[in-house]
């Protein structure tokens, strides 16, 4: 696989100030967090902690995978 064939990097799905804020983080996602009855969350290192503590449906103990 060459660099031209690589899939585009996933971007962090978190918001800077909260769920109603229109400004998305946009940083490269490094983690995927499994959720119950929801699609997994993809987040950057900065938003990993807040997502684990505040996001709805996060499994406990959390299931976290690295995103490449």
N, C-alpha and C positions, 0 to 999 in steps of 0.2 A: 504494500500500500504506500502510495506517495503522498506528499503533502497536498497535492491537488485533489486526490481522492478522499481525503479525510473529511469527516462530517464537521459542520460548523460547531463551535463550542457552545455548550448550553450556558444560558445566562441565569443569574440569581433571580428567583421569583419574588423576593421580598421587596417591601416598600421602605423608603427611608424613614418616614414619620408615622406610618400606621396604615391600616387597610384602606382608608378612604383617601389617602394621599395619592396623587396621580404620578408621583415621581418614583419610578422603579430603580432599584439598585443598579442593575445592568452589569455587575462584575461577573467574572467567569465563575460558574458554579463548580464546586469541588466535591459536594456531598449530595447524596440522595437519601431522603428520610422516608421510610415506609409509613403509610397511614392506613387506618381502618376505613374501608368503604370509600376511599378517595384516591385520586392519583398520587404518586409519591411527590414530595416536595424536593426541589433542587435548589440548593442554597450555597452561598459563598462562605468562607470561614468566618467572616464578620457576623453573619446572620444565623450561624449554626446554633448557638446557645439560645437566642430568642425564639427560634423556630421550635426547638425541643421543648421549651417551657410554655410557649403561648399558642402554638398552632393547634388547630382542631384535628382530632383523630389520630394524633401521633401515638404509635404503639409504645407500650411500656413493658419491659425494658425496650428502649428504642432500637430499631434496626437501621443502621447507618452504613451506606456503601460509598466508596470513593467513585467519583465520576472522572473519566479520563478524556 
